[in-house]
Amino acid sequence: MRVFVTGATGFVGSAVVKELLSTGHQVLGLTRSEAGAEALFAAGAEVHRGNIDDLESLRVGATGVDGVIHTAFNHNFSTYLANCAADLEIIKALGAPLAGSGRPLIVTAGTGFSADGVRVPDYAAHPRLTSEGAAAAVAGTGVNVSVMRLPPSVHGEGDHGFIPMIIRSAREKGISAYLGDGQNRWPSVHRLDAARLFRLALEKAEPEAWYHGVADEGVAFKDIAGVIGRQLGVPVVSLTPDEAAAHFGFLAGFAGMDLPSSSAATRASLGWQPVESDLLADLGEGHYFTSRPSH
């Protein structure tokens, strides 16, 4: 298959590109930079110049391919709801050239409080689920769309998501923290396992399927804090909600959430079995602590 991938030079998207190429697919990767174009070319992919703010470039990229995987998203959390609204238009643009063709479009979302294999019944009541709502909307126009929900931690070398932010707070404050008893759980998946799952979903091309890319169904936040504390050589401390706000900043709400998530239905449907390091083992390997992401 010839596949158009948005976010093709990002943390997840670049792994998806390599997975597709290694299994015989062709890739047309979206990039806005010369460095991104060079990376895609070096990997063996075709380059499509554009960005997610240029809807016409997305429509052109999605024309003449056998499928689309949409991993790009603006992760500036200060404008999160606006970013979700923008993703609605992005998904519509990607879906338009695919309508009625049977060619698959895979949209990336988050596990949140949703159930594996189950569509959320009321997107209007959940503005943070705009991307899933957009997927449902384009399905109504005859697009073969499915949703890949990823957990709060997609981990591995090069991660610049929540875990590096938590590590940065521990470095700056001199303690590795958790809320209360720390037994709230975060699901996770290694980026390479996630990439394989995207490829399997693309190949199956099942319309309106809701998948969960979850390997660790629920890692206790206290255990995450414990590994970080050992790696940094700082105390591991329980905080109250007020103390957590000062320590984690905007992440305080996420740090206290209990978000266990199953992938049993996804594994059964796609024959997917995670094989990479789990989150705690990955943290223990040390690469999260040898570089300091700037964002």
N, C-alpha and C positions, 0 to 999 in steps of 0.2 A: 504494500500500500504506500502511496505518497501522502504524507501527513503534514499538515500545517500546524506548527506548535507556537503558541504565544508564550512569552516568558521563557524563550528557548535558551537564553543565557543565564537565567536565574538559578537559584539553589535547587529547586525541584525540577524546573523545566530542562536544565542542562542534563540532569540524570535521565529524564525521559527521552531526550534526544539520543543520548548514547545507547540507551536500552533499545530504542527502535532501530537504530542503525546496526547494532550488533545482532539483531534478529532478522535482518534482511529487508527491513522497510526503508523507504526513502523519506527524508525530512526536508521540509521547507521551514526554516526558522525565522521568526520575527525578531528584528533587532533595529535599534535606532542609532547605534554607535559603530565606529570603525573597529574598535576593539572587539565588540560583539560579533561583527561580521567575520573578523579574522578567526575568532574562536570557533564559530560555526563551520567555517570553511575548513579549518584544521581538523575538526571532528568528522568531516565528510558530508556535511549537510549543505543544502542550497540556502541562499540568503535572500530574505525578503525585507527590504528596507521599509520601515514604518514604525509606528508605536501605537499603544492602546488609546491614545487621545485622537488619533486620526482614523475615524471610522471607515473612511473610504479605503484606506490601506488595508484594513482588516477584511473588508468585503472582497477586495482583489485577492488577498492571500488565500481566502477560503474558497475561491473559485478555481475549479480545475484540479482539485485534490480529491483524494479518496476518503479523507476524514480530517477532523480538527480536534486538537487537544488544547484547551484554554487553561493555562496555569498562571498567566500574568494577573497581578493585582497590585494596586497602590496601597502599600502597608503603612502609610502615614496615619497613625491612629488619632491624631488631632483632627483629622477630617474624615474619620472612618465612615460615617453615614453617607457623606457626599461621595466617597469612593464606591460604596455599595450601589448608590444610585447610578453612578457612571458605569458600573459593571453591567447594569441592566441594559444600557444602550450598546455596550460592547458585545454582549451576548446576542442581542438582536441582530447586530451587524454581521457577526460571524455566522449566525443561523440562516440569514436571508438567502445566500447562494446555495444552501444545502436543502432548502425546503422541497419536499416531495421526491427527493432523490434516493432516500434510504441511507445516504452516507452519514456516518456517525459524527456527533459533536459531543465531546466530553467536557463538562464544566466543573471547575474545582470549587469546593465549598468547605465548611468546617463541620466537625461532628457535633459540637455543642451538646444539646440535650436530646438530639434526635436518635431514632432507633435504626439499627442496621436494616437496610432493605425497605424502609418505610418512608413514604413521602410525607412531608409536613402538611397537615390539612388546611392551614390558614396562614398563607404568607403575609397577608396584609397586617396581621397582628404581630408580625416579627420583622421589623424593618431591617434587622441585621441578616436576614435570610433572603435579601433581594436577589442575590445570584441564583439561588434555588428557585425563587419565584420567576426569574427570567427564563430559566431552563424550562419550567412548566409552561410558560407563555409561548416560547418558540415551539415546544412540542405540539401546541395547539395549531401551529401553522404548517404542520407536516414535516417538522425536522426530527430526525432520529437522534434524540438527545438523551444523555445519561449524566448523572452527577457523581463525582468522586469527592466524598467528604474526608478531609484530612484532620488529624487530631491537633491539639495545641502545640505539641512538640513533634516536628519532623526533623530528625536529628542526623548528624554526620558531619564530616569535615566540611568547613565552609558555612555552617549554620550561622545565620545572623538574626534569628528569631527570639522567642521568649527566653530560652535557656541562657544565651549569652547576655541578655539584659539582666537576668537574675544574678549571674556571675559578676557582672559589672557592679551591681548594687552591693554584693558581698565584699568585693574589693574596696569599694569606696567607703563603706560603713564599718568594715573590719569585723563583721559577723555574717554568718550564713543563716538566714532566717526562714521560719515557717510560721503559719498562723495556728494558734490553739494547740491541739494535740498533733497537728500535722498529718492526720490520717485521710485528709481529702486527696482524691486520686486524679492524676492526669494520664490519659492515654497517650501513646506515642507510636511512631513508626520511623524506621531508618529510611533515608531518602532513596536508597537503592531498591529496597523492598517496595516503596511507593511507586517507583518508576516501573517496576515489573507489573504492578497492579494496573497502572494506566494502560500499559501495552495489552494486557489480557482483556481489559474492558473494551479497548478499541477493536481488538480482533473479534470479540464476541458480538459487538455492535447491537446489544439488546436495547430496544427502545424503552425510554422512561425507567431505567434501572437506577436505584439509589444505593451506591456502594460505600462501605466504610473501610478506609485504608488504615486499619488499626492493627498493630502487632502486640504491644503491651496494652492490655485492656484497662489498666489502672495502676499507675505507680504512685505510691504514697509520697506526698510532697515533702514530708519529713525525710524520706530516704534520699530524695533529690538534693535537699539541703545538706544532708549528711555527707554525701560524696563531694559536693562543692566545698564544704568546710574542710574536709580532709585534704583535698587538692590545694587549697589556698592556705592551709594552716591557720584557720580562724575558728573561733567558737561557733557552735551550732545552737541557735537560740530560738525559743518560742516567743512570738509577739502577740499583743492584743491587736484588734482591728485598727485602733487609732495609731499604735506604734507601726503597724504594717504600712499605713498610708505614707508615713514619713520615710520608711525604709524603701518601699517598692515604687512609690509614686503611682502613676496611672495603672501599673500592673497589680496593685494591691487587691483589686477585686478579682482578677484572674487567679492570683496566687492562693486565694482562699476557696476557690470553687472545687466542688466534687463533681468530676465529669467522667465517670467510668463509661466505657463504650465497648460494645461487642462488634466483632467482624465475622461472626459465625456464618451468617447468611451469605456474606460476600465470599468467604472462603469456599463454601459449598457450591456457590454459583460459578465461580471462576477457577476453582482448583488452585487457589493462591495459598502459598505457605511461606511466611516470612523466614528468612535464613540469616539475616545480618545481625549484628550485635544489638542487644536491647539497650534502652536508654541509659540505665545505670552502668552497664559495662562500657558503653561508648564514652560516658563521662569519665570513667576510670582509666581510659586509655591515655588521657592527658592532653589531647590536641585542642580541647576547648580552652585550655589554660596557657597555651604557648603563643596565642595570638589574641589581640584585643580589637574586635570589630569596632568601628567608629560609629556604627548606627545599630 
